[in-house]
């Protein structure tokens, strides 16, 4: 972050990235996150958004990031007899591992739920923004389907009902700081990697089909966890205002899943069949990173410790 306090053109040499796990290293993923963040919000008075040095630095980090993703998930394809839409269903059926939403619904604590919200804030406080970059990169039915989903995400044109605003309401009800970006330095690499994945897909046209797969799988796997999170909040005595973010997702994400699966993905691949493996890569990457994230939280809580970055947490004086 200190480098961005200087004037553009002064980034300097690129750090070594060997022997770094780009999917979990705190410093690596924070650096990549900041490279992307200049396209969403103003971080400093200096305008770094199109600085050639920063873009070159980002490109190097992205290559390390993609290489690491490929190591984990390989090249996801259909088997020749399965179409892309059906292959998305197969990816979901193939998931394994513990469920964070089940744990929080059944036996988690309020403090653990607050931690979850700190982790999720880096995405939910700008929810829908990354996927909106995909709108001008699609055509025809695929574009129309994405716009329909995004219209709901942005509160049907009402700022009060935008999903980002609803999540801010949940954070406030839990006594958390709902200011955009307030907890970024608390977040471990496994959390930032999920956000970086979305931004990488969103900010480059070549990844447009992976972005579509990302959105589709996210909605196709959303309804049950959102219901369980709402139930957990009810168990903690949180009222309807604090639960609205989750309840809204329960109501709309089943419809969004159908739109994304049957119109968005199908129409994109029909128009651009050479991209058929990219939605599967995007979807598989989401599921893999979500699995790593859930294991990180559950492993930390099993050891009765925080899942956040400790020294930043202490520096902020947070009670999380």
C-alpha positions as CSV (number, residue, x, y, z in Angstrom):
1,X,0.0,0.0,0.0
2,X,2.9,2.4,0.8
3,X,4.0,2.2,-2.9
4,X,0.7,3.6,-4.0
5,X,1.2,6.7,-1.8
6,X,3.9,7.7,-4.2
7,X,3.4,9.2,-7.7
8,X,2.7,6.8,-10.6
9,X,5.8,5.7,-12.4
10,X,7.7,5.1,-9.2
11,X,6.8,1.5,-8.5
12,X,10.4,0.2,-8.9
13,X,11.5,-3.4,-9.2
14,X,9.2,-6.4,-9.0
15,X,9.6,-8.6,-6.0
16,X,10.5,-12.3,-6.4
17,X,7.5,-14.7,-6.5
18,X,9.2,-18.0,-6.4
19,X,8.2,-20.4,-3.6
20,X,5.0,-18.5,-2.9
21,X,1.6,-20.1,-2.8
22,X,-0.4,-17.5,-4.8
23,X,-3.7,-19.0,-3.4
24,X,-2.9,-18.4,0.2
25,X,0.1,-16.1,0.7
26,X,-1.1,-13.0,2.6
27,X,1.4,-10.5,1.1
28,X,1.0,-11.9,-2.5
29,X,-2.7,-11.7,-2.5
30,X,-2.9,-8.3,-0.8
31,X,-0.5,-7.0,-3.5
32,X,-2.6,-8.4,-6.3
33,X,-5.8,-7.1,-4.6
34,X,-4.4,-3.6,-4.5
35,X,-3.5,-3.8,-8.2
36,X,-7.1,-4.6,-9.0
37,X,-8.6,-2.2,-6.5
38,X,-7.4,0.9,-8.4
39,X,-10.0,0.0,-11.0
40,X,-12.9,0.0,-8.4
41,X,-12.1,2.8,-6.0
42,X,-9.6,5.7,-5.5
43,X,-7.0,4.4,-3.0
44,X,-4.8,7.5,-2.9
45,X,-4.7,11.0,-4.4
46,X,-2.4,9.7,-7.2
47,X,-4.1,8.0,-10.2
48,X,-2.4,4.6,-10.6
49,X,-5.2,3.0,-12.6
50,X,-3.4,2.8,-16.0
51,X,0.2,3.2,-14.8
52,X,2.3,1.0,-17.1
53,X,4.6,-0.1,-14.2
54,X,1.6,-1.2,-12.1
55,X,0.0,-3.0,-15.0
56,X,3.3,-4.9,-15.7
57,X,3.6,-5.8,-12.0
58,X,0.0,-7.0,-12.0
59,X,0.5,-9.1,-15.1
60,X,3.4,-10.9,-13.5
61,X,1.4,-11.6,-10.4
62,X,-1.5,-12.8,-12.5
63,X,0.6,-15.3,-14.3
64,X,1.8,-16.8,-11.0
65,X,-1.8,-16.8,-9.8
66,X,-3.1,-18.6,-13.0
67,X,-0.3,-21.1,-12.9
68,X,-1.2,-22.0,-9.3
69,X,-4.9,-22.3,-10.2
70,X,-4.0,-24.7,-13.1
71,X,-1.9,-26.8,-10.6
72,X,-5.0,-27.2,-8.4
73,X,-7.7,-27.8,-11.0
74,X,-6.0,-28.6,-14.3
75,X,-7.8,-28.0,-17.6
76,X,-11.5,-28.6,-17.0
77,X,-13.4,-29.9,-20.0
78,X,-16.6,-31.8,-20.9
79,X,-16.3,-35.5,-21.6
80,X,-17.6,-35.2,-25.2
81,X,-21.0,-36.4,-24.3
82,X,-21.9,-33.7,-21.8
83,X,-22.6,-30.1,-22.6
84,X,-21.2,-27.2,-20.6
85,X,-24.4,-26.5,-18.7
86,X,-24.6,-30.2,-17.6
87,X,-20.9,-30.1,-16.7
88,X,-21.6,-27.3,-14.3
89,X,-24.1,-29.5,-12.5
90,X,-21.5,-32.3,-12.4
91,X,-19.0,-29.9,-10.7
92,X,-21.5,-29.1,-8.0
93,X,-22.2,-32.8,-7.4
94,X,-18.5,-33.5,-7.1
95,X,-18.0,-31.1,-4.2
96,X,-16.7,-32.6,-1.0
97,X,-15.5,-31.3,2.4
98,X,-17.0,-29.6,5.4
99,X,-19.7,-27.0,5.1
100,X,-19.2,-23.7,6.8
101,X,-22.9,-22.8,6.6
102,X,-23.9,-26.0,8.3
103,X,-21.4,-25.4,11.1
104,X,-22.5,-21.9,11.7
105,X,-26.2,-22.8,11.6
106,X,-25.8,-25.7,14.0
107,X,-23.1,-24.8,16.5
108,X,-21.1,-21.8,15.5
109,X,-20.8,-18.7,17.8
110,X,-21.8,-15.1,17.2
111,X,-18.2,-14.1,17.2
112,X,-17.4,-16.6,14.5
113,X,-20.2,-15.3,12.4
114,X,-18.8,-11.8,12.8
115,X,-15.5,-13.1,11.6
116,X,-17.2,-14.6,8.6
117,X,-18.7,-11.2,7.8
118,X,-15.3,-9.5,8.0
119,X,-14.0,-12.0,5.5
120,X,-16.9,-11.6,3.2
121,X,-17.0,-7.8,3.4
122,X,-14.3,-7.4,0.9
123,X,-16.6,-8.9,-1.8
124,X,-20.1,-8.2,-0.5
125,X,-19.6,-4.5,0.0
126,X,-19.1,-4.2,-3.7
127,X,-21.3,-7.1,-4.7
128,X,-22.2,-7.2,-8.4
129,X,-19.6,-4.7,-9.4
130,X,-17.0,-7.2,-10.9
131,X,-19.6,-9.0,-12.9
132,X,-20.9,-5.8,-14.4
133,X,-17.6,-5.4,-16.3
134,X,-18.8,-8.4,-18.3
135,X,-21.9,-6.6,-19.7
136,X,-20.2,-4.8,-22.6
137,X,-18.1,-7.9,-23.4
138,X,-21.2,-10.1,-24.1
139,X,-23.8,-9.9,-26.9
140,X,-27.4,-10.9,-27.5
141,X,-29.2,-13.2,-25.1
142,X,-26.1,-13.6,-22.9
143,X,-25.9,-9.9,-22.4
144,X,-29.6,-9.6,-21.7
145,X,-29.5,-12.4,-19.1
146,X,-26.5,-10.8,-17.3
147,X,-28.3,-7.4,-17.2
148,X,-31.4,-9.1,-15.7
149,X,-29.4,-10.6,-12.9
150,X,-27.4,-7.4,-12.3
151,X,-30.6,-5.3,-12.1
152,X,-31.7,-7.4,-9.1
153,X,-28.3,-7.2,-7.5
154,X,-28.4,-3.5,-7.7
155,X,-31.7,-3.3,-5.8
156,X,-34.0,-3.0,-8.9
157,X,-32.7,0.6,-9.2
158,X,-33.2,1.4,-5.6
159,X,-29.9,2.1,-3.7
160,X,-31.5,1.1,-0.4
161,X,-32.0,-2.4,-1.7
162,X,-28.7,-3.0,-3.4
163,X,-27.2,-6.2,-2.1
164,X,-24.0,-4.3,-1.0
165,X,-26.2,-2.0,1.1
166,X,-28.1,-4.9,2.6
167,X,-24.8,-6.5,3.6
168,X,-23.7,-3.3,5.2
169,X,-26.8,-3.5,7.2
170,X,-25.9,-7.0,8.4
171,X,-22.4,-5.7,9.4
172,X,-23.9,-2.8,11.3
173,X,-26.3,-5.1,13.2
174,X,-23.3,-7.2,14.3
175,X,-21.4,-4.1,15.6
176,X,-18.9,-4.2,12.7
177,X,-17.5,-1.3,10.6
178,X,-19.4,-1.3,7.3
179,X,-17.1,1.2,5.7
180,X,-15.9,-0.1,2.3
181,X,-12.4,-1.6,2.7
182,X,-12.2,-1.2,6.4
183,X,-11.0,-4.7,7.1
184,X,-8.8,-5.5,4.1
185,X,-5.6,-5.6,6.2
186,X,-7.3,-8.2,8.5
187,X,-7.8,-10.6,5.6
188,X,-5.6,-13.6,4.9
189,X,-4.5,-14.7,1.5
190,X,-7.2,-17.4,1.2
191,X,-9.9,-14.7,1.4
192,X,-8.2,-12.2,-0.9
193,X,-7.6,-15.0,-3.5
194,X,-11.3,-15.4,-4.0
195,X,-11.8,-11.7,-4.6
196,X,-8.7,-11.6,-6.9
197,X,-10.1,-14.4,-9.0
198,X,-13.3,-12.4,-9.6
199,X,-11.4,-9.3,-10.5
200,X,-9.0,-11.1,-12.8
201,X,-11.9,-12.5,-14.7
202,X,-13.8,-9.2,-14.7
203,X,-11.0,-6.9,-15.9
204,X,-9.9,-8.8,-18.9
205,X,-12.0,-9.5,-21.9
206,X,-10.2,-12.8,-22.6
207,X,-11.7,-14.2,-19.3
208,X,-15.3,-13.2,-20.1
209,X,-16.5,-16.7,-20.3
210,X,-14.7,-17.6,-17.0
211,X,-16.5,-14.7,-15.4
212,X,-19.8,-16.1,-16.6
213,X,-19.0,-19.5,-15.2
214,X,-18.0,-17.8,-11.9
215,X,-21.3,-16.0,-11.7
216,X,-23.3,-19.1,-12.6
217,X,-21.7,-21.4,-10.1
218,X,-21.9,-18.8,-7.4
219,X,-25.7,-18.5,-7.8
220,X,-26.2,-22.2,-8.4
221,X,-24.7,-23.0,-5.0
222,X,-26.0,-20.0,-3.0
223,X,-29.5,-20.7,-1.8
224,X,-29.0,-23.4,0.9
225,X,-25.9,-21.6,2.5
226,X,-27.8,-18.3,2.5
227,X,-30.7,-19.9,4.2
228,X,-28.5,-21.5,6.9
229,X,-26.7,-18.2,7.5
230,X,-30.0,-16.5,8.1
231,X,-31.0,-19.3,10.5
232,X,-27.7,-18.8,12.4
233,X,-28.4,-15.1,12.8
234,X,-31.9,-15.9,14.0
235,X,-30.4,-18.3,16.6
236,X,-28.1,-15.4,17.7
237,X,-31.1,-13.2,18.2
238,X,-30.4,-10.9,15.2
239,X,-33.6,-9.3,13.8
240,X,-35.0,-9.2,10.3
241,X,-33.0,-6.1,9.3
242,X,-29.8,-7.9,10.1
243,X,-30.9,-11.0,8.2
244,X,-32.3,-9.3,5.1
245,X,-29.2,-9.7,3.0
246,X,-29.4,-13.5,3.4
247,X,-33.1,-13.7,3.1
248,X,-33.1,-11.7,-0.1
249,X,-30.6,-14.1,-1.6
250,X,-32.7,-17.1,-0.7
251,X,-35.6,-15.5,-2.5
252,X,-33.8,-14.4,-5.7
253,X,-30.8,-16.7,-6.2
254,X,-32.8,-19.7,-7.3
255,X,-34.1,-17.6,-10.2
256,X,-30.7,-16.1,-10.8
257,X,-29.2,-19.6,-11.0
258,X,-31.7,-20.7,-13.7
259,X,-31.0,-17.5,-15.7
260,X,-27.3,-17.9,-15.4
261,X,-27.3,-21.6,-16.1
262,X,-29.9,-21.9,-18.9
263,X,-29.6,-18.5,-20.6
264,X,-26.3,-16.8,-19.8
265,X,-23.9,-19.7,-20.0
266,X,-25.8,-21.6,-22.8
267,X,-26.2,-18.5,-24.9
268,X,-22.6,-17.4,-24.6
269,X,-21.3,-20.9,-25.6
270,X,-23.8,-21.0,-28.5
271,X,-22.5,-17.7,-29.8
272,X,-18.8,-18.5,-29.0
273,X,-18.3,-22.3,-28.9
274,X,-14.6,-22.0,-28.8
275,X,-14.9,-20.7,-25.2
276,X,-16.7,-23.8,-23.9
277,X,-14.0,-24.7,-21.4
278,X,-13.6,-21.3,-19.9
279,X,-16.9,-21.3,-17.9
280,X,-15.9,-24.6,-16.4
281,X,-12.5,-23.2,-15.4
282,X,-14.1,-20.2,-13.8
283,X,-16.6,-22.4,-11.9
284,X,-14.0,-25.0,-10.8
285,X,-11.8,-22.2,-9.6
286,X,-14.6,-20.8,-7.5
287,X,-15.4,-24.1,-5.9
288,X,-11.8,-24.9,-5.2
289,X,-11.0,-21.5,-3.6
290,X,-14.2,-21.6,-1.6
291,X,-13.3,-25.0,-0.2
292,X,-9.9,-23.8,0.8
293,X,-11.5,-20.7,2.5
294,X,-14.0,-22.8,4.4
295,X,-11.3,-25.2,5.6
296,X,-9.2,-22.2,6.8
297,X,-12.0,-20.9,8.9
298,X,-13.1,-24.2,10.3
299,X,-9.5,-25.3,11.1
300,X,-8.9,-22.0,13.0
301,X,-12.1,-22.3,15.0
302,X,-11.4,-25.9,15.8
303,X,-8.1,-24.6,17.5
304,X,-10.1,-21.8,19.2
305,X,-8.2,-19.1,17.4
306,X,-9.1,-16.3,15.0
307,X,-9.1,-16.9,11.3
308,X,-8.1,-13.3,10.6
309,X,-4.6,-11.9,10.3
310,X,-3.6,-11.5,14.0
311,X,-1.1,-8.6,14.0
312,X,-3.3,-6.3,11.9
313,X,-6.3,-7.2,14.1
314,X,-4.4,-6.2,17.2
315,X,-3.1,-3.0,15.6
316,X,-6.8,-2.0,14.9
317,X,-7.8,-2.8,18.4
318,X,-10.5,-5.0,17.1
319,X,-12.2,-7.4,19.5
320,X,-12.6,-10.0,16.7
